[in-house]
Amino acid sequence: MRWFVYTLFALLYLLITFFGVGPVLLADGSSVERIITLVIVVCIYILLTIVLYFIKKRLRIS
């Protein structure tokens, strides 16, 4: 079960990095648009990390 949780979250982190940070770095919009996208991506990272923490705590995965 532990390997499944870690594989799933690794895949989610990779997808967020690819589809989230890519537009921040390569967008041709304004600086404000890039900053808003960056804030949203960072919030998604924080939310995903909190969910992983609670899943690890509930399943007692070290």
N, C-alpha and C positions, 0 to 999 in steps of 0.2 A: 504494500500500500504506500509505503514511504517513497519508493522510486516513482510511482505514478504521480503523486502530489508534486514532487520536485520537477519532474519532466513537464507536467502541465504548466506549472508556474514559470519555468524557464522558457517554454514556448510563448506564454503570454507576455513575458518581459521582452522577448525578441520581436514579437509582433508590434508591441507598443513602441519599441525603439525604431523599428523600420517605418511604421506608418505615422508615428508621432514626431520623432526628432527629424526625420527626413524633410517634411514640409517646413520645419522651423529653419533648417539650414539652407534649403534650396528654394524657398518661396521667393517669388518676385514681387510680392506685395510690400506694403509699407512696414516700417519698423513696429508700429503699434500692432499690426496684424500678427507679426512674428512673436511679439511679446505675449499677446493674448493666447496664441497657440502654445507657446512654451509653458505658460502658467497652467493651462488645461492639462498638458501632458505631464507636468510635474505632479499635479493633483491626482491624476490617474495612477502614476507610480506610487504615490503615498497610499492611496486607497488599496491598491493591489498588495502592497507590503503589509498593511494592517490586516487584510484578509488572510494572507499567508501566516502571519503571526498567530491569529486566532485559530486557524486550522491546525497549526502545529501544536498549539497549547491544548486544543480539544483532543487531538489524536495522540498527544504525548510523543511527538516525533522530535528527536534531538538533531 
